[in-house]
Amino acid sequence: MMERIGEALLHSLWMGALVALGLWVSLGVLRSSRARYGAAMVAMVLFVLMPLAALLPWEPATRQLAVSPNGELASAAGELPGSDWKAILPLLWAVGALGFAVRALGGWAVVERLRRQGTPVVDPVVLQAVARWAEELGVTRRIQVVITAVESPVTAGWWRPVVMLPISALTGLGRAELEAVLAHELAHIARHDYFVNWLQMGMEVLYFHHPAAWWISAVLRREREHCCDETAVRLSKDRTNYARALVKLAELQACGAPALAGRSGGLEERLMKILGREKRTAFPGVAAILTVSATLLVAVAVGAQEKPTGCASEPAGKDWLENKVQWIIQPAEKAAYERLSAPAECDQFVKQFWERRGAAAKVEHERRMKWGAERYPKVPDARRVYVVYGPPDEIESYPVEGFDKWRYHDLPGLGKNFDFTFRTK
């Protein structure tokens, strides 16, 4: 399982790069902030789910048992030299993911502390504006407005949303400006942005190692602000007034807690878009191109390493793996053999493979393989059971009905008087 997780982490490199490339192209074509945000949402979902597909059991599951009932086929204890490095990746990933998860929880704790320390707003101007915008946007949940130690207006909470305002927003903005700012915060609530932001942080925790994950998350936050700005302008019906309100708040910085739904960014870009003076290039900047290109190069390099080469790709080596020792070789041994390329290394590996098991085990294994091939040439399951567990204590044959029944009186790991039934025709 650890190796499969490691493979999924490797696949996430090229899969995530392709998703980021698709979003990059979409951003160069789409003009509407809502469409661009939708494209980024689709990219986020694909980015998270596509690598997880590598964890699915695409191939039939097979149990490879190392120890037979009499212990003759027991492999040497411990890891082989050069065991699969992909099994180590999940451990490194878990450490990094834990750190970013703690960071996210820390941001949530900051938000909760600010909310609890807040003083409910009783100003009728604020309450009336919130009630009016909630009705306009179809928000039926109860919205609490508090004054707390934030530096600019922010929104937190999904089921029970809270708009947190700094005291300077009440004292430094005019009524119309404050109402426009509140419209922006109510837009976050109507759009469920706080909930989506948690999904983003989930992506950042799971794929903290991928630059494209952070770029997609940044696109989501930027386009989210543009969407809420458009809603605020539509509700307040005054672009200039709303832009003026943002300018007055320009010296106030966002709280910076990662759990906040509405961290603003790119004030100049927002103002230009609000006032209809946006200068849009055909495609996003060079940074996105470099990020995607670098990730694709890494993915190609990893993909090249994944292709079978050397011993495992040669007819003799492939036959040894798939037809001679396929039921007794351990996953770590198989992975180590597949990494070898020089014929001398392959021969040395096979020699050491049997040395670990002993000369008697090799002779017994060959006898079992021969017996199974002669007795059950068309029943691979019977040959496999015979190779792994040895001769059964009882064999009952029913040629007319077309099946054989094997019984083992005491089978380690499976119990006493364990039966296997095989179709013979």
C-alpha positions as CSV (number, residue, x, y, z in Angstrom):
1,M,0.0,0.0,0.0
2,M,2.9,2.4,0.8
3,E,4.3,1.8,-2.7
4,R,0.9,2.5,-4.2
5,I,0.7,5.8,-2.3
6,G,4.2,6.6,-3.5
7,E,3.2,6.0,-7.1
8,A,0.2,8.2,-6.6
9,L,2.4,11.0,-5.4
10,L,4.6,10.6,-8.5
11,H,1.6,10.6,-10.8
12,S,0.4,13.7,-9.2
13,L,3.3,15.6,-10.7
14,W,2.4,15.1,-14.3
15,M,-1.4,14.9,-13.7
16,G,-1.3,18.2,-11.8
17,A,0.8,19.8,-14.4
18,L,-1.7,18.9,-17.1
19,V,-4.6,20.3,-15.0
20,A,-2.7,23.5,-14.5
21,L,-1.9,23.7,-18.2
22,G,-5.6,23.3,-19.0
23,L,-6.5,26.1,-16.5
24,W,-3.8,28.3,-17.9
25,V,-5.2,28.0,-21.4
26,S,-8.7,28.6,-20.1
27,L,-7.7,31.8,-18.3
28,G,-6.3,33.1,-21.6
29,V,-9.6,32.5,-23.4
30,L,-12.2,33.4,-20.7
31,R,-13.0,37.0,-19.9
32,S,-15.8,36.7,-17.3
33,S,-14.7,36.4,-13.7
34,R,-17.4,33.9,-13.0
35,A,-16.3,31.7,-15.9
36,R,-12.7,32.0,-14.8
37,Y,-13.6,31.1,-11.3
38,G,-15.6,28.1,-12.5
39,A,-12.7,26.9,-14.6
40,A,-10.5,27.2,-11.5
41,M,-13.0,25.2,-9.4
42,V,-13.0,22.4,-12.0
43,A,-9.2,22.5,-12.0
44,M,-9.2,22.1,-8.3
45,V,-11.5,19.1,-8.3
46,L,-9.5,17.4,-11.1
47,F,-6.2,18.2,-9.4
48,V,-7.4,16.5,-6.2
49,L,-9.2,13.5,-7.7
50,M,-7.0,12.5,-10.6
51,P,-3.9,11.3,-8.6
52,L,-6.2,9.5,-6.2
53,A,-7.2,7.2,-9.1
54,A,-3.7,5.7,-8.9
55,L,-4.7,4.2,-5.6
56,L,-7.5,2.2,-7.1
57,P,-6.8,-1.6,-7.6
58,W,-6.7,-1.6,-11.5
59,E,-5.1,-5.0,-11.5
60,P,-6.5,-8.1,-9.8
61,A,-5.3,-8.3,-6.2
62,T,-3.0,-11.3,-5.6
63,R,-1.7,-12.5,-2.2
64,Q,2.0,-13.3,-2.3
65,L,2.8,-15.4,0.7
66,A,6.5,-15.8,1.6
67,V,6.2,-18.7,4.1
68,S,4.9,-22.2,3.2
69,P,3.5,-24.5,5.9
70,N,6.9,-26.2,6.5
71,G,8.9,-22.9,6.2
72,E,10.9,-24.1,3.2
73,L,10.1,-21.0,1.1
74,A,10.7,-18.4,3.8
75,S,12.6,-15.4,2.6
76,A,15.3,-13.6,4.5
77,A,14.1,-11.2,7.1
78,G,14.4,-7.5,6.6
79,E,14.5,-5.2,3.6
80,L,16.6,-6.0,0.6
81,P,19.4,-3.6,-0.3
82,G,17.9,-1.1,-2.7
83,S,14.3,-1.7,-1.7
84,D,11.7,0.4,-3.5
85,W,12.3,4.1,-2.8
86,K,8.7,4.8,-3.6
87,A,7.7,3.3,-0.3
88,I,9.6,6.1,1.5
89,L,7.8,8.9,-0.3
90,P,4.5,8.5,1.7
91,L,6.5,9.0,5.0
92,L,8.1,12.2,3.8
93,W,4.8,13.4,2.4
94,A,3.0,12.7,5.6
95,V,5.4,14.8,7.6
96,G,4.9,17.8,5.2
97,A,1.1,17.3,5.0
98,L,0.9,17.3,8.8
99,G,2.8,20.6,9.0
100,F,0.4,22.3,6.6
101,A,-2.6,20.7,8.3
102,V,-1.4,22.2,11.6
103,R,-1.0,25.6,9.8
104,A,-4.6,25.4,8.6
105,L,-5.9,24.5,12.0
106,G,-3.9,27.4,13.5
107,G,-5.6,29.8,11.1
108,W,-9.0,28.4,12.1
109,A,-8.1,28.9,15.7
110,V,-7.2,32.5,15.0
111,V,-10.5,33.1,13.3
112,E,-12.4,31.5,16.2
113,R,-10.6,33.7,18.7
114,L,-11.3,36.8,16.8
115,R,-15.0,35.9,16.5
116,R,-15.3,35.1,20.2
117,Q,-13.6,38.4,21.2
118,G,-15.9,40.4,18.8
119,T,-18.5,42.8,20.0
120,P,-21.9,42.5,18.2
121,V,-22.7,45.5,16.0
122,V,-25.8,47.4,17.0
123,D,-25.5,50.3,14.5
124,P,-28.8,50.3,12.5
125,V,-27.0,51.4,9.4
126,V,-24.9,48.2,9.4
127,L,-27.8,45.9,10.4
128,Q,-30.2,47.4,7.8
129,A,-27.5,47.1,5.0
130,V,-26.8,43.5,5.9
131,A,-30.5,42.6,6.0
132,R,-31.1,44.3,2.6
133,W,-28.2,42.7,0.9
134,A,-29.0,39.3,2.4
135,E,-32.5,39.5,0.9
136,E,-31.2,40.6,-2.4
137,L,-28.7,37.7,-2.5
138,G,-31.2,35.1,-1.2
139,V,-29.2,34.4,2.0
140,T,-31.6,32.9,4.6
141,R,-29.0,32.1,7.3
142,R,-28.6,34.3,10.3
143,I,-25.6,36.6,9.8
144,Q,-23.8,38.0,12.7
145,V,-21.8,41.2,12.5
146,V,-19.1,41.9,15.1
147,I,-16.4,44.5,15.7
148,T,-13.1,42.8,16.5
149,A,-9.3,43.1,16.1
150,V,-9.1,42.6,12.3
151,E,-7.4,45.1,10.1
152,S,-10.0,45.0,7.3
153,P,-13.5,43.4,6.8
154,V,-13.4,39.7,6.6
155,T,-16.1,36.9,6.5
156,A,-15.8,33.6,8.4
157,G,-18.1,30.7,9.0
158,W,-20.4,28.8,6.6
159,W,-23.4,27.5,8.5
160,R,-23.4,30.4,10.9
161,P,-21.5,33.2,9.0
162,V,-19.9,36.1,10.8
163,V,-18.8,39.4,9.2
164,M,-15.9,40.8,11.2
165,L,-15.3,44.5,10.9
166,P,-12.5,46.7,12.3
167,I,-13.6,49.7,14.2
168,S,-11.9,51.9,11.6
169,A,-14.3,50.6,9.0
170,L,-17.2,52.1,10.9
171,T,-15.4,55.4,11.7
172,G,-13.5,55.9,8.5
173,L,-16.1,55.1,5.8
174,G,-19.2,56.9,4.8
175,R,-22.5,55.2,4.8
176,A,-22.6,54.4,1.1
177,E,-19.0,53.2,1.2
178,L,-19.7,51.0,4.2
179,E,-22.8,49.5,2.6
180,A,-20.8,48.7,-0.6
181,V,-18.1,46.9,1.5
182,L,-20.8,45.0,3.4
183,A,-22.2,44.0,0.0
184,H,-18.9,42.5,-0.9
185,E,-18.8,40.5,2.3
186,L,-22.4,39.3,1.9
187,A,-21.4,38.1,-1.6
188,H,-18.8,35.8,0.0
189,I,-21.5,34.3,2.2
190,A,-24.0,33.9,-0.7
191,R,-21.3,32.1,-2.7
192,H,-20.3,29.8,0.2
193,D,-16.7,31.0,-0.2
194,Y,-15.7,30.1,3.3
195,F,-16.6,26.4,2.6
196,V,-14.8,26.5,-0.7
197,N,-11.8,28.0,0.9
198,W,-11.5,25.0,3.2
199,L,-11.6,22.8,0.2
200,Q,-8.7,24.8,-1.2
201,M,-6.7,24.3,2.0
202,G,-7.4,20.6,1.8
203,M,-5.8,20.7,-1.7
204,E,-2.9,22.7,-0.3
205,V,-2.4,20.2,2.5
206,L,-2.6,17.1,0.3
207,Y,-0.5,18.5,-2.5
208,F,1.8,20.9,-0.7
209,H,4.7,19.6,-2.7
210,H,3.2,20.7,-6.1
211,P,3.6,24.4,-7.2
212,A,0.6,24.1,-9.4
213,A,-1.7,23.5,-6.4
214,W,-0.7,26.8,-4.9
215,W,-1.1,28.5,-8.2
216,I,-4.6,27.1,-8.7
217,S,-5.5,28.2,-5.2
218,A,-4.2,31.7,-5.9
219,V,-6.3,31.9,-9.0
220,L,-9.4,30.9,-7.1
221,R,-8.8,33.5,-4.4
222,R,-8.1,36.3,-7.0
223,E,-11.2,35.5,-9.2
224,R,-13.3,35.1,-6.1
225,E,-12.5,38.7,-5.1
226,H,-13.4,39.9,-8.6
227,C,-16.7,38.0,-8.5
228,C,-17.6,39.6,-5.1
229,D,-16.5,43.0,-6.4
230,E,-18.9,42.7,-9.3
231,T,-21.7,41.8,-6.9
232,A,-20.9,44.7,-4.7
233,V,-21.0,47.1,-7.7
234,R,-24.2,45.6,-8.9
235,L,-25.9,46.0,-5.5
236,S,-24.6,49.4,-4.7
237,K,-25.0,50.7,-8.2
238,D,-22.0,53.0,-7.9
239,R,-18.6,51.8,-9.2
240,T,-16.8,55.0,-8.2
241,N,-18.1,54.9,-4.6
242,Y,-17.1,51.2,-4.2
243,A,-13.6,51.9,-5.6
244,R,-13.3,54.9,-3.2
245,A,-14.1,52.6,-0.3
246,L,-11.4,50.1,-1.3
247,V,-8.9,53.0,-1.6
248,K,-9.7,54.1,1.9
249,L,-9.2,50.6,3.2
250,A,-6.0,50.2,1.2
251,E,-3.7,50.9,4.2
252,L,-5.4,48.2,6.2
253,Q,-4.0,44.7,5.6
254,A,-5.9,41.4,5.6
255,C,-5.8,39.5,8.8
256,G,-3.6,36.8,7.2
257,A,-5.2,33.8,8.9
258,P,-5.4,31.0,6.3
259,A,-8.9,30.1,7.2
260,L,-10.4,33.4,6.2
261,A,-12.8,33.4,3.3
262,G,-12.0,36.8,1.8
263,R,-8.4,37.5,1.8
264,S,-8.0,40.4,-0.6
265,G,-5.1,40.8,-3.0
266,G,-4.0,42.8,-6.0
267,L,-5.8,46.1,-5.0
268,E,-4.6,47.9,-8.2
269,E,-5.9,45.0,-10.4
270,R,-9.2,45.0,-8.6
271,L,-9.6,48.8,-8.9
272,M,-8.8,48.7,-12.6
273,K,-11.4,45.9,-13.2
274,I,-14.0,47.7,-11.1
275,L,-13.6,50.9,-13.1
276,G,-13.5,49.1,-16.4
277,R,-9.9,50.0,-17.2
278,E,-8.4,46.5,-16.9
279,K,-5.4,45.7,-19.1
280,R,-5.7,42.1,-19.9
281,T,-3.0,40.1,-21.7
282,A,-3.7,37.2,-24.0
283,F,-2.5,34.7,-21.4
284,P,-1.4,34.8,-17.8
285,G,2.1,35.7,-16.9
286,V,5.4,34.0,-17.5
287,A,5.5,32.6,-14.0
288,A,2.7,30.3,-14.8
289,I,4.4,29.1,-17.9
290,L,7.6,28.4,-16.1
291,T,5.8,26.6,-13.3
292,V,3.9,24.3,-15.7
293,S,6.9,23.7,-17.9
294,A,9.2,22.8,-15.0
295,T,6.6,20.5,-13.5
296,L,6.1,18.8,-16.9
297,L,9.8,18.2,-17.2
298,V,9.9,16.6,-13.8
299,A,6.9,14.5,-14.7
300,V,8.5,13.3,-18.0
301,A,11.7,12.4,-16.1
302,V,9.7,10.4,-13.5
303,G,7.7,8.7,-16.2
304,A,10.8,7.7,-18.0
305,Q,12.0,6.0,-14.9
306,E,8.7,4.1,-14.5
307,K,9.2,2.3,-17.8
308,P,10.5,-1.3,-17.4
309,T,14.0,-1.6,-18.6
310,G,17.0,-3.9,-18.3
311,C,16.5,-7.4,-16.9
312,A,12.7,-7.3,-16.4
313,S,12.2,-6.3,-20.0
314,E,14.3,-9.0,-21.5
315,P,12.5,-12.3,-22.5
316,A,14.6,-14.4,-20.0
317,G,14.1,-12.0,-17.1
318,K,10.4,-11.5,-17.9
319,D,9.9,-15.3,-18.0
320,W,11.7,-15.7,-14.7
321,L,9.5,-13.1,-13.0
322,E,6.2,-14.2,-14.5
323,N,6.6,-17.9,-14.9
324,K,9.3,-19.2,-12.5
325,V,9.0,-17.3,-9.2
326,Q,5.8,-15.3,-9.6
327,W,4.2,-16.9,-6.5
328,I,7.1,-16.6,-4.1
329,I,8.9,-13.4,-5.0
330,Q,8.3,-10.5,-2.6
331,P,7.2,-7.1,-3.8
332,A,10.4,-5.5,-2.7
333,E,12.5,-8.2,-4.4
334,K,10.5,-7.7,-7.6
335,A,10.9,-4.0,-7.5
336,A,14.7,-4.3,-6.9
337,Y,15.0,-6.8,-9.8
338,E,13.1,-4.5,-12.2
339,R,15.6,-1.7,-11.5
340,L,18.6,-3.8,-12.6
341,S,20.0,-3.4,-16.1
342,A,23.3,-5.2,-16.5
343,P,23.0,-9.0,-17.2
344,A,25.7,-9.8,-14.6
345,E,23.6,-8.0,-12.0
346,C,20.5,-9.9,-13.0
347,D,22.4,-13.3,-12.7
348,Q,23.8,-12.3,-9.3
349,F,20.3,-11.3,-8.1
350,V,18.8,-14.6,-9.1
351,K,21.7,-16.4,-7.3
352,Q,21.2,-14.5,-4.1
353,F,17.5,-14.9,-4.4
354,W,17.9,-18.7,-4.0
355,E,20.7,-18.4,-1.5
356,R,18.4,-16.5,0.9
357,R,16.0,-19.4,0.7
358,G,18.4,-22.3,0.6
359,A,19.3,-25.0,-1.9
360,A,16.7,-27.4,-0.6
361,A,14.0,-24.8,-1.1
362,K,15.0,-24.3,-4.7
363,V,14.8,-28.0,-5.4
364,E,11.5,-28.3,-3.7
365,H,10.1,-25.3,-5.5
366,E,11.1,-26.7,-8.9
367,R,9.5,-30.0,-8.0
368,R,6.3,-28.3,-7.0
369,M,6.3,-26.2,-10.2
370,K,6.8,-29.4,-12.3
371,W,4.1,-31.3,-10.5
372,G,1.6,-28.5,-10.8
373,A,2.3,-28.0,-14.5
374,E,1.9,-31.8,-15.2
375,R,-1.2,-32.3,-13.0
376,Y,-3.0,-29.0,-13.5
377,P,-1.8,-27.4,-16.7
378,K,-5.0,-25.4,-17.2
379,V,-5.6,-24.6,-13.5
380,P,-3.2,-21.9,-12.4
381,D,-4.9,-21.4,-9.1
382,A,-4.2,-25.1,-8.2
383,R,-0.5,-24.7,-9.2
384,R,-0.2,-21.6,-7.2
385,V,-1.7,-23.1,-4.0
386,Y,0.5,-26.2,-4.4
387,V,3.6,-24.0,-4.8
388,V,2.9,-21.8,-1.9
389,Y,1.4,-24.2,0.6
390,G,2.9,-27.5,-0.5
391,P,1.1,-30.9,-0.9
392,P,-2.4,-31.1,0.6
393,D,-3.1,-33.6,3.2
394,E,-6.0,-35.0,1.2
395,I,-7.1,-34.8,-2.4
396,E,-10.6,-35.8,-3.5
397,S,-11.1,-35.9,-7.3
398,Y,-14.5,-35.7,-9.0
399,P,-13.8,-36.1,-12.7
400,V,-17.4,-36.5,-13.7
401,E,-18.4,-33.3,-11.9
402,G,-15.2,-31.6,-13.0
403,F,-13.6,-30.5,-9.8
404,D,-10.9,-31.5,-7.3
405,K,-11.1,-30.8,-3.6
406,W,-7.9,-30.3,-1.5
407,R,-7.8,-30.3,2.3
408,Y,-5.1,-29.0,4.6
409,H,-5.4,-30.1,8.2
410,D,-3.6,-27.1,9.6
411,L,-2.8,-24.1,7.3
412,P,-0.9,-21.2,8.9
413,G,-2.9,-18.0,8.7
414,L,-6.1,-19.7,7.4
415,G,-7.0,-22.3,10.0
416,K,-7.5,-26.0,10.5
417,N,-9.2,-28.3,7.9
418,F,-9.1,-25.7,5.2
419,D,-10.5,-26.7,1.8
420,F,-9.7,-25.5,-1.7
421,T,-11.9,-26.5,-4.6
422,F,-10.6,-26.2,-8.2
423,R,-12.6,-26.6,-11.4
424,T,-10.8,-29.1,-13.7
425,K,-13.0,-28.9,-16.7
